Amino acid sequence: MKYLLPTVAGCASVALVGTLAVTAPAAIADTSSPDVSKEALDVSKDGLNVPGARDSSDSTATAANQSATSNLPNIFKSQTALASTKVPNIVNAAASASTGTVNNVSTGLSSGSDEAAPSEDSTPSEDSTPSDGEQTPAEDEKSEDQKTEDDGAEDSSQKSDSKDDEDISGSVRQKTEDGVNIALISDVLDVPSNNPSLIGFTFSEAKSNIRIQVRVKHGSDWGSWDTLDQEQQEEAQNKGSEPMTVSNASGVQMRILGDSAPSDAELVLVDPKRDSGDAQAVAENAPVELDQQASGASEGADAATEESDDAEAASAENVAAAGGATVTNQNYVPGSSSVSTVAKKVSKPKIGSRSSWGAKAYKGSPDYASGIKQAVVHHTSGSNSYSAEDVPGIIRGIQAYHQQGRGWNDIGYNVVADKYGRLWQARGGDISKAVIGAHVSGHNTGTFGISVLGTYNSSAPPKKTRDAVASAIAWKFSINGISSATKSNLVGHRDLGQTDCPGDAFYAKLGEVRSTVNSILKTGEQPDEKKDDSKKDDKKKDDDKKADKPKSKTTIEKYAEKHKLGKALGKEQSVKGISGAKSQKFEKGVVYWSKKTGAYHLSGAIASSYKGDAITELGLPTSAEKGGLKDGGAAQRFQKGSIYWSKDTGAHYTKGTLMKYWGDKGTVKGHLGYPKSDVVYKDGRGEQLFEGARLVWAEGYGTTEFSPKGSIAGGVTDDNAAGDSTPPGDEPADDQSPADSGEGSADDKDSKDDDKSKDDSKKDDSKDDDKSKDDSKKDDSKNDDKSKDDSKKDDSKNDDKSKDKDKKKDKPTKAEKIAAQRASIIKEAKAHLGVKYVWGGTSPKSGWDCSGYTQYVYGKHGIELPRTTSQQRNAGKEISIKDAKAGDLIWIPGHIGIISETKGQMYDAGSTRTNTTKRSYSWMLNRGAKVIRVIG
């Protein structure tokens, strides 16, 4: 595989997310500059041979922007959006002059100019079928001259077919399984494993419609091919795709589908790097939490209204209801100030600064409109499995792609939201003004672009994220005199361009977002904002308060005062999910209290991580934060577990069996180091990633350590390559073959042979004991005969000596016994080659996994091995690889095999593809394999 480092860059982001990071002190540290790598893209023969490279193009896909999921009236749609609702059944169907055939290209392929500013070329062809009976004046007035131009375009297309072989796709005319031409395809690219990355594609011109696709490899498993939207912006220096975010990937691959390859095609990869200030930026940027508003009847009424409005809006948004939406401010044009001024003033929500995430300077000076008329909601696309501390790096990566990969002035979005409910200023300029962005071609002036990191087609962003988006829009609406959010002024990207952004599930929730915006506009309050009951014009209330005796302080207030936590930022409230528990937020931390635990406070990164499931999983804090741990880390205990933090890993909680195992290994001082993910227990299985290993616990099987890289899914780890590719370990350079889990059922009805082997062993031992007794008797008999019969003494001696010599010759030495046992074990291992791999299996009849195979083979020779690989690791003595002999065990975390009689090879049950086989163990040596001797 290639490793492409140092260039890249929108609605979707390809960021490859690796480790987590929480930093310490400096609020604004010097940030690392992202590495942006560019590589000319052609047809890689190696790339074509990778399994799945020719998988179906999903040619049944329709144009991304479907009228059935757009509620915006036509007056607000771009020509491109209108044209995309009437896509012909066959796109770019051109008759070939040489063959006379018609090349049908998927309707999902989008033209390089599809998102450009309105033009005659964006008008649908005559045979297009209108959607919902809608027609635009441009369609009705299409002239004969224009038809002639269209016909001429078709003729020129036919003539240019003969030149197709001259493009950079060369003479290789590869096709997908469903017959779509692969114009370009990359090799498999390695990606950074320790931090987020992004991938994208740029080009100058495309002779035909193209589709840009990327797929991601996790471990040895490839994901499906995902299509990237093309992004057209007025300030761009080239054409290209959005960037796409990828998490915990072991490789990526890109392909371009179309009749011919675009010119100046380049693959762009961005490595934004991990920065020491990322964690601090996250810790200081509090998430928006609308549910912390003052409780009461008004809150309940708002919630009920919101739920009702959401249901109505979601219902409306799943049909083509463009004609039913009300249009406000229709006469507003960019630069106009004729907007309503009846909205209540809304305070600005917490928004992280550009310096906090390490933004590079705007190229030139930002441009401003006189106000905004619309808010446009986006998603960045790609992986949703990023951590909170990954967010600053992902935003840096998007900016680097937009600026260095596409030549934009700055990142396109005005504000970015993450899945944790935090808001971040993206594009440069005064955020309180109408900064002109680069987020939707033809509609950047007079709009506010806000994008949520991730892909939201099948599921919407969390409620806290949707609330954060609503709070930012409500603030922008209020300072621009917009009194309410409607389907016309709060829209999705798909309403204005040819894209599925912001994803089907998120788009269906825009009704709820509008309702939340209206609730905020109605009250004029933002999250965490309390009503001022002591206004100057309310003298009576002031007098009453002065007359009242000071209220006694609560336990929480006394604790906060003692620990100097500053002013209270909200009222005391109940902790969701924990009966009788209370909490209150202060300037320097959040205090939690119950009768059982007393009061303790959380602050910084640990406080930020203590939310959602963590609260119910851990219970309340039971100690103060303890600092001074390894590498400057910190920890805090809770009722059911603990949270540990370091600047390299972030804050994560652990509990239960895996926490105990980690404790036995020395916690942060041991080889496992700090946790890099929260622990997850489900269906009798637990898993948690640490710096030194991934721990997996299965009920009845114990805990196993796996390599910290890659992932484990479905209970089975079979990372051997699929298809006809070479099995892991069969090539000297093979170091990419993660082991299987080595775990399985402790009981197996088919493994009765193990008991039989034990019985045979006992019988052999019994025979040896009997022989020793007989020899002893014979010796005693000799002594008696000696005293009784002197005349027979010499003859008896000679006879006995002769017998002793024969016995010594017949009795094998210890070394000979060991050698015979090794040979017998190898013979037994060979006898079961081809037995199928079954995770949890322990016998040749039903199949086995790696540890089940070794347990069976050794059990047949009286050596009882434990069930799991981690236990088998400690079943014997560790020796050097140079001293290894046939019959010894070779082990890495999660996998074990039997060293064979052939140098450098082993017998093992590796995967469902290899089953039980003989193969190289070089890949295990590359991972620090240990040789374990249990024979002799």
URJOMO-V933725 format. One record per residue. D_LAST is the distance of its C-alpha to the last C-alpha in whole Angstrom. Layout:
BEGIN
d_last=D_LAST
d_last=D_LAST
END
This chain:
BEGIN
d_last=43
d_last=46
d_last=46
d_last=50
d_last=51
d_last=54
d_last=58
d_last=59
d_last=61
d_last=65
d_last=64
d_last=61
d_last=58
d_last=55
d_last=53
d_last=49
d_last=48
d_last=45
d_last=44
d_last=46
d_last=48
d_last=50
d_last=52
d_last=54
d_last=57
d_last=59
d_last=61
d_last=62
d_last=59
d_last=60
d_last=58
d_last=56
d_last=58
d_last=56
d_last=55
d_last=57
d_last=56
d_last=58
d_last=57
d_last=59
d_last=58
d_last=58
d_last=57
d_last=53
d_last=52
d_last=48
d_last=49
d_last=51
d_last=48
d_last=46
d_last=45
d_last=48
d_last=50
d_last=53
d_last=53
d_last=56
d_last=59
d_last=60
d_last=63
d_last=65
d_last=65
d_last=68
d_last=70
d_last=68
d_last=71
d_last=72
d_last=76
d_last=74
d_last=72
d_last=75
d_last=78
d_last=79
d_last=83
d_last=84
d_last=86
d_last=83
d_last=81
d_last=80
d_last=82
d_last=78
d_last=77
d_last=80
d_last=79
d_last=76
d_last=77
d_last=78
d_last=76
d_last=76
d_last=74
d_last=73
d_last=73
d_last=74
d_last=75
d_last=76
d_last=77
d_last=76
d_last=78
d_last=76
d_last=75
d_last=77
d_last=74
d_last=74
d_last=71
d_last=70
d_last=68
d_last=67
d_last=69
d_last=66
d_last=67
d_last=69
d_last=71
d_last=71
d_last=74
d_last=74
d_last=74
d_last=76
d_last=80
d_last=82
d_last=84
d_last=85
d_last=82
d_last=80
d_last=83
d_last=81
d_last=83
d_last=85
d_last=83
d_last=81
d_last=82
d_last=83
d_last=81
d_last=82
d_last=86
d_last=86
d_last=87
d_last=88
d_last=91
d_last=89
d_last=88
d_last=92
d_last=94
d_last=91
d_last=94
d_last=94
d_last=94
d_last=90
d_last=90
d_last=91
d_last=88
d_last=85
d_last=86
d_last=86
d_last=83
d_last=82
d_last=83
d_last=82
d_last=78
d_last=79
d_last=80
d_last=77
d_last=74
d_last=75
d_last=73
d_last=70
d_last=68
d_last=69
d_last=68
d_last=64
d_last=62
d_last=63
d_last=63
d_last=60
d_last=62
d_last=59
d_last=59
d_last=57
d_last=56
d_last=60
d_last=62
d_last=62
d_last=62
d_last=60
d_last=62
d_last=59
d_last=55
d_last=53
d_last=49
d_last=47
d_last=47
d_last=45
d_last=46
d_last=45
d_last=43
d_last=44
d_last=47
d_last=50
d_last=51
d_last=54
d_last=55
d_last=58
d_last=61
d_last=64
d_last=66
d_last=70
d_last=72
d_last=70
d_last=72
d_last=71
d_last=70
d_last=66
d_last=63
d_last=61
d_last=57
d_last=54
d_last=51
d_last=48
d_last=44
d_last=42
d_last=38
d_last=38
d_last=41
d_last=45
d_last=47
d_last=51
d_last=53
d_last=56
d_last=59
d_last=61
d_last=64
d_last=66
d_last=68
d_last=72
d_last=73
d_last=77
d_last=75
d_last=72
d_last=72
d_last=70
d_last=69
d_last=66
d_last=63
d_last=63
d_last=59
d_last=56
d_last=54
d_last=50
d_last=47
d_last=44
d_last=44
d_last=41
d_last=44
d_last=48
d_last=50
d_last=54
d_last=56
d_last=60
d_last=62
d_last=65
d_last=67
d_last=67
d_last=65
d_last=67
d_last=68
d_last=66
d_last=63
d_last=61
d_last=58
d_last=58
d_last=55
d_last=55
d_last=52
d_last=54
d_last=51
d_last=50
d_last=53
d_last=53
d_last=56
d_last=55
d_last=54
d_last=57
d_last=59
d_last=57
d_last=57
d_last=61
d_last=62
d_last=62
d_last=62
d_last=65
d_last=65
d_last=69
d_last=67
d_last=68
d_last=72
d_last=74
d_last=73
d_last=76
d_last=79
d_last=79
d_last=75
d_last=75
d_last=78
d_last=77
d_last=73
d_last=75
d_last=77
d_last=74
d_last=73
d_last=76
d_last=76
d_last=73
d_last=73
d_last=76
d_last=75
d_last=72
d_last=74
d_last=76
d_last=74
d_last=72
d_last=75
d_last=78
d_last=80
d_last=81
d_last=85
d_last=84
d_last=83
d_last=86
d_last=87
d_last=87
d_last=89
d_last=89
d_last=92
d_last=89
d_last=88
d_last=86
d_last=88
d_last=90
d_last=91
d_last=92
d_last=90
d_last=90
d_last=90
d_last=90
d_last=86
d_last=85
d_last=83
d_last=80
d_last=78
d_last=75
d_last=71
d_last=69
d_last=68
d_last=65
d_last=67
d_last=66
d_last=65
d_last=62
d_last=60
d_last=61
d_last=64
d_last=65
d_last=69
d_last=71
d_last=73
d_last=76
d_last=78
d_last=78
d_last=80
d_last=82
d_last=84
d_last=86
d_last=84
d_last=82
d_last=83
d_last=79
d_last=76
d_last=73
d_last=70
d_last=67
d_last=63
d_last=61
d_last=59
d_last=55
d_last=52
d_last=53
d_last=49
d_last=50
d_last=50
d_last=53
d_last=52
d_last=52
d_last=55
d_last=57
d_last=55
d_last=56
d_last=59
d_last=59
d_last=58
d_last=60
d_last=63
d_last=61
d_last=61
d_last=65
d_last=66
d_last=64
d_last=63
d_last=67
d_last=69
d_last=70
d_last=72
d_last=69
d_last=67
d_last=69
d_last=69
d_last=71
d_last=68
d_last=65
d_last=63
d_last=59
d_last=58
d_last=58
d_last=61
d_last=62
d_last=65
d_last=65
d_last=68
d_last=67
d_last=70
d_last=72
d_last=75
d_last=77
d_last=75
d_last=78
d_last=80
d_last=80
d_last=78
d_last=78
d_last=74
d_last=72
d_last=71
d_last=73
d_last=75
d_last=79
d_last=79
d_last=77
d_last=81
d_last=82
d_last=78
d_last=75
d_last=72
d_last=69
d_last=65
d_last=62
d_last=59
d_last=57
d_last=58
d_last=60
d_last=60
d_last=58
d_last=59
d_last=61
d_last=60
d_last=60
d_last=63
d_last=63
d_last=63
d_last=66
d_last=67
d_last=67
d_last=68
d_last=71
d_last=72
d_last=72
d_last=74
d_last=76
d_last=77
d_last=78
d_last=80
d_last=82
d_last=83
d_last=84
d_last=86
d_last=84
d_last=85
d_last=83
d_last=80
d_last=81
d_last=79
d_last=81
d_last=80
d_last=77
d_last=75
d_last=72
d_last=71
d_last=71
d_last=75
d_last=76
d_last=74
d_last=72
d_last=68
d_last=66
d_last=66
d_last=66
d_last=64
d_last=65
d_last=63
d_last=65
d_last=68
d_last=68
d_last=68
d_last=71
d_last=73
d_last=71
d_last=71
d_last=75
d_last=76
d_last=74
d_last=76
d_last=79
d_last=78
d_last=77
d_last=80
d_last=82
d_last=81
d_last=81
d_last=78
d_last=74
d_last=71
d_last=71
d_last=75
d_last=77
d_last=80
d_last=83
d_last=84
d_last=86
d_last=88
d_last=92
d_last=94
d_last=93
d_last=94
d_last=94
d_last=90
d_last=90
d_last=93
d_last=91
d_last=88
d_last=89
d_last=91
d_last=88
d_last=86
d_last=82
d_last=79
d_last=77
d_last=73
d_last=70
d_last=67
d_last=66
d_last=69
d_last=69
d_last=65
d_last=66
d_last=69
d_last=66
d_last=64
d_last=66
d_last=65
d_last=69
d_last=71
d_last=70
d_last=70
d_last=70
d_last=71
d_last=69
d_last=67
d_last=64
d_last=61
d_last=60
d_last=57
d_last=57
d_last=60
d_last=62
d_last=61
d_last=63
d_last=63
d_last=65
d_last=65
d_last=66
d_last=67
d_last=64
d_last=61
d_last=61
d_last=61
d_last=59
d_last=60
d_last=60
d_last=61
d_last=57
d_last=56
d_last=59
d_last=60
d_last=57
d_last=58
d_last=56
d_last=57
d_last=56
d_last=53
d_last=52
d_last=55
d_last=55
d_last=52
d_last=53
d_last=55
d_last=55
d_last=51
d_last=50
d_last=53
d_last=52
d_last=48
d_last=48
d_last=51
d_last=53
d_last=52
d_last=52
d_last=52
d_last=53
d_last=51
d_last=49
d_last=49
d_last=47
d_last=44
d_last=42
d_last=44
d_last=47
d_last=46
d_last=47
d_last=46
d_last=48
d_last=47
d_last=49
d_last=49
d_last=46
d_last=44
d_last=45
d_last=46
d_last=44
d_last=46
d_last=46
d_last=48
d_last=45
d_last=44
d_last=47
d_last=47
d_last=45
d_last=44
d_last=41
d_last=41
d_last=39
d_last=35
d_last=34
d_last=36
d_last=34
d_last=31
d_last=33
d_last=34
d_last=30
d_last=29
d_last=32
d_last=35
d_last=37
d_last=35
d_last=32
d_last=30
d_last=32
d_last=36
d_last=39
d_last=39
d_last=41
d_last=42
d_last=43
d_last=41
d_last=42
d_last=41
d_last=42
d_last=41
d_last=38
d_last=36
d_last=37
d_last=36
d_last=37
d_last=37
d_last=36
d_last=36
d_last=33
d_last=32
d_last=33
d_last=32
d_last=32
d_last=32
d_last=32
d_last=33
d_last=30
d_last=28
d_last=28
d_last=28
d_last=27
d_last=27
d_last=29
d_last=30
d_last=34
d_last=36
d_last=37
d_last=37
d_last=36
d_last=38
d_last=39
d_last=35
d_last=34
d_last=33
d_last=33
d_last=34
d_last=33
d_last=37
d_last=39
d_last=41
d_last=41
d_last=39
d_last=36
d_last=33
d_last=31
d_last=28
d_last=30
d_last=32
d_last=31
d_last=33
d_last=32
d_last=32
d_last=34
d_last=31
d_last=30
d_last=28
d_last=28
d_last=28
d_last=25
d_last=26
d_last=27
d_last=28
d_last=26
d_last=28
d_last=28
d_last=30
d_last=29
d_last=25
d_last=25
d_last=23
d_last=20
d_last=22
d_last=22
d_last=18
d_last=18
d_last=20
d_last=19
d_last=15
d_last=18
d_last=20
d_last=17
d_last=16
d_last=20
d_last=20
d_last=18
d_last=20
d_last=23
d_last=22
d_last=22
d_last=25
d_last=27
d_last=26
d_last=27
d_last=30
d_last=31
d_last=30
d_last=33
d_last=35
d_last=35
d_last=36
d_last=39
d_last=40
d_last=40
d_last=43
d_last=45
d_last=46
d_last=46
d_last=47
d_last=44
d_last=42
d_last=41
d_last=41
d_last=38
d_last=36
d_last=36
d_last=35
d_last=32
d_last=31
d_last=31
d_last=29
d_last=27
d_last=26
d_last=26
d_last=23
d_last=21
d_last=22
d_last=21
d_last=17
d_last=14
d_last=12
d_last=9
d_last=8
d_last=11
d_last=9
d_last=6
d_last=9
d_last=11
d_last=9
d_last=10
d_last=13
d_last=14
d_last=13
d_last=15
d_last=18
d_last=18
d_last=18
d_last=21
d_last=23
d_last=24
d_last=25
d_last=29
d_last=28
d_last=30
d_last=29
d_last=30
d_last=30
d_last=29
d_last=28
d_last=25
d_last=25
d_last=26
d_last=30
d_last=31
d_last=29
d_last=26
d_last=25
d_last=22
d_last=20
d_last=22
d_last=20
d_last=17
d_last=17
d_last=18
d_last=16
d_last=13
d_last=15
d_last=16
d_last=12
d_last=12
d_last=11
d_last=14
d_last=14
d_last=18
d_last=21
d_last=22
d_last=20
d_last=21
d_last=19
d_last=16
d_last=16
d_last=15
d_last=12
d_last=10
d_last=10
d_last=13
d_last=13
d_last=16
d_last=17
d_last=17
d_last=14
d_last=13
d_last=12
d_last=13
d_last=11
d_last=10
d_last=13
d_last=16
d_last=18
d_last=22
d_last=24
d_last=25
d_last=23
d_last=19
d_last=18
d_last=15
d_last=15
d_last=17
d_last=17
d_last=20
d_last=21
d_last=22
d_last=21
d_last=20
d_last=20
d_last=22
d_last=24
d_last=27
d_last=30
d_last=33
d_last=34
d_last=31
d_last=29
d_last=26
d_last=26
d_last=24
d_last=25
d_last=25
d_last=23
d_last=25
d_last=27
d_last=24
d_last=24
d_last=27
d_last=27
d_last=24
d_last=21
d_last=18
d_last=14
d_last=12
d_last=8
d_last=6
d_last=4
d_last=0
END
